[in-house]
Amino acid sequence: MPLRHVLLALLVVAIWGFNFVVIKLSVDALPPLLAAALRFLCAAVPLVFFVKPPKIAWQLVIAYGFAFGVGLYAFLNLALAWGMPAGLSSLVLQVQAFFTMALAFALLGERPSRFQVIGAAIAFAGIAVIGSERLGGAAWLPLVLTLLAALSWGMANVLTKKAGKVDPVSLTVWGALVVPVPMLALSLIFEGPQAIGAALAGFDWRDAGLIAFLAYPATLLGMAIWSWLLGRHPASVVAPFTLLVPITGLLSGHLVLGETITPVEIAGGLLVIAGLVVTLLRGRPVASGAL
């Protein structure tokens, strides 16, 4: 994997780590499903009028929108609204890397190398170390919802890989367009028109800023880069980068929300980095023409 691609992946990691703090703030201010609907509405409109549809089957675009938008963020927003800490959610969600590898193997026939499996195991050990420190105070329902969000993200990764070298901005924008209507329907059913009306009536500049960050850097920029990387490298090479998201997620949670970072969590973070290094060194071609 060329160095410039590694740096792009690390940029996405930083954005997505801070993303959990912003989601936490947004679901404290707005009904969680409504917040997700507004996020993807802003991500899709007005860009959908200027970006051409991706040159892939519409069924794939719709499936991607449901996996990445409806599945991932309905479950994740509800988990955060119902008590999952931002830093802990950034950690637990990273089991998506293993869901991605398993789904890519089952659906695409991608067989990870032995070193990729070893690297993933080391990184997962780091996640387990951090989780052992943080899971004691978490309720089971938010934890299960976060795992379902991880499964949805893994499916979105595989769908992106199946789409091939599609325009990542186009896929992200048109995939986002799939989300608002079903998410608003879920919001009406589970949160109710009164809660939605009250939230919209009290919508202010702070709420707008939260939604704008979620829609543009976290969704459009992050997923466009991610889709581009997945279109050019095996899913088993790209997916492990997200194992670094808990590091930036835990740090952001500490700095913004006052969540604590313990020596045990630091040790787990070092294991995550070590696992990623093992995976990337084995995944790099023997000879590469350019950085």
N, C-alpha and C positions, 0 to 999 in steps of 0.2 A: 504494500500500500504506500504510494508516494507521500512524502512529508507534507506537501500542501493539503492532501486529503486528510491526513491525520490532524492537521491544525484546524481544518474546517469542522471535523468531528468534535474536537475539543471546544470550539466556539459554541456548537450546538449544546454540548454538555453543560457549559456555563449558563446559557440561556435557560435550558430546561431545569437546571437545579434551582435557580431563582424563581422559575415558573410556579413551583409548588407553594412558595410563600404568597405569591400574588393570587393563586387560586384560593388559598386559605382566606385571604383578606376579602376576596370577591364573594365567597359563599357565606362569610360573616355579614356582608352588606346586602346580599340579594339571595332570593331562593336559588338553591344550587343548580337545578335543571334550567331555570330561566337564565342564570349566569352563563351556562354552557351554550344555550341557544343564541344569546346575544354575541358571545365570542365568535361563533361560526358565521352568524349573519354578517358581522363586520368583516370577517376574513374573506367572505365571498363577494360582498357588495361594497363598492361598485366594480371591483376588479373583474368580475365575471363578464362584464360588458366589454372588456378590452382584451381579455385573454382567451385565445381560441381553445375549444375543448380538446382534451388529450386524444391522440390518435390510437385509442384502444377501445375495446367493446364497452358499451355503456353499462353493461352488467358489472364489469370489473370496477368502474368508477363508483357505482352505487354501493357495491360491496365494500370497497375501500372506505367510502364515507360513513357507512354504518359501523364498520369495525373501528376506525380511528376516531370518528367523531361521536357517534351515538353510544357505542359500547364503552370505549375508553373513558370518555369524559362524563357520561352519566354515572358510571360506577365510581370514578375517582372523585367527582364533585360531591356526591352523596357521602362517600367515606370521610372526606375532609369536613363536611358539614356536621357529621354525626360523631365527631370526636377523634378522628385520626390526625395525629400531629403532622405538620408539613414535612419536617425532616424525616420522620419515620415512613411516611408515605413515599418519599423519594427513594428510600431504601427498598421497601417491600416491592414496589412496582418494578424493580429491576430484574425480578424473576422472568420478566418478558424476554430477556435474552435467551433463557433456556426454553421458554415456550417457542420462541422464534426458531431456534435450532431444531427442536423436535418437530415442529410443523413443516419447516423447510425440508427436513429429511423425509417426512411422511408424504408431503404433497408435491415437492419439487425434486425429490431424489438427491438433494445435496447431502453429502456425507462429510461431516466435520472430521478434520485430521485428529490424530491422537493428541498432538500438542494443544490443539484448540480445546479439546475436551478437558485436558489437564489444566490448562489455563482457566477455563470456565469453572472447574472444580475448586481451584485455589481462590478465585474471586468469590465464588458462592460461599466458601468458608469464611471469607471476610464479611460478607453480608450476614451470615449466621452469627458471627461474633458481635456485630453491631446490633443485630436483632435481639440477641440474648440480653443486651443491655436495655433495649427500648420496649420490648413487647410486653413486659410485665404490666404496664398500666393501660394497655390498649384493649378496647372491647373487641369481641370476636366478630361482630357484624361488620364494623368498618374494615377490619382486617380481611375478611372474606371478600368484601366489595373491592378492595384494592387488588386482591389476587385476580378477581374477574376482570378488572381493568387491565391488568398485566396480560392476561390471556387475549383480550381484545387487541392490545397493542402488538402482540406477537402475530396475530392474524393479519393485522394491517401491514406489518413488515413483509410477510410472505406475499400478500397481494401486490405490494409495491415491487417486489422482486419478480413476480410473475408478469407484471406489466412491462418489464424490460426497460430499455433506454427511452422512456417516455419523458416529455418535458415535465420536470418536477414542479414548476410553478403552476402549470396547467392542471396537473393532477391534484395538487393541494387546493387550488381555488375551486375547481369543479367538484372535488370531493367534499369541500366545506359546504358547498351549496346544497348537498344532500341532507345536511344535518339539521338546520333550523326548524323545518316543519315537524318532523317526528319528535325533536326535542321539545318544541313548544307544546305539542300534543301531550307528551309525557308530563310536562310542567302543569298543564291545565288539569290533567287527571289526578296527579299526586300532590301538587302544591295548591291548586285551586285558583280560580279567577280573582278572588279577593286579595290573596297574597301577591299575585302578579300585578294587579292594579295598584296596590299600595307601593310596591317596589318601584314601578315605573313613575308613579307620581312623585316619589322622593328621590328620583335619580338625579345625581349631582355630578360635578366635575371630577370628584374623587372616584366615583363609580365609573365614569367615562374613561379615566386614566387607567384603571385596572383592566377594563375590558379591552382598551386599545393595546395594552402590553400583551394580553393574552392572544389577541387576534393577529397582531402583526409580527413582533419579534418571535414570540413563542410558537405561533401556529404557522404563519406564512414563511418567515425566514427559516425557522428551525426545520420545519418539515420539507421545505423545498431543498435545503442542503442535504437532509437525511435521505430523501427520495433519490436525489442525484447520486449520492454515495452508494445506496443499495442497488442502483441500476448499473453500477460499474464494478462492484466487488461482491463476493459471496456474502450472503446474509450472516453466515457464521463468523465472518471477519468483521463486519460492520457492527453487528448487534452488541458485542462485548463492550464497545465504547460507552454504552449507556450505564455500565457498571460504575462509571465515575460520577454519574449524576448524584448518587447519595452524598458524595463528598461536598459538592457545591450546594446540594439541598440542605444538608445538616448545617453547613456553615451559614447559609442564608437564614435558616430558621433560627440559629443562635443570634445572629446580628440584628435581625429585624423583629423577630417574635420573642426573643429571649429564651428559646429552647437551648438546653445545655448540651455540651459536647464533652464526653468523658474520655479518660485515657484508653478505656476499652474500645470506644468508638474510633479513636485515632488508630489504634492497632488494627482494627478491622478494616479501616480505610487503606492502610498500607498493604494489607493482604489483597484488597481489591485491585490496587494499582499493580502489585506483583503479578496477579493473574492476568491482567490485561497485557502486561509486557510480554509474558510467555506466549499468549495467544497471537499478538501482533508480530513478534519475531518469527514465529513459525509460519504465519500467514503471508509474510513478505516474500515476493519472488526472489529467486537466486540472483537474477540479473534484471536491473530496471533501467530503462532508458533515460528517465528524467525524474527530478524531485517532485 
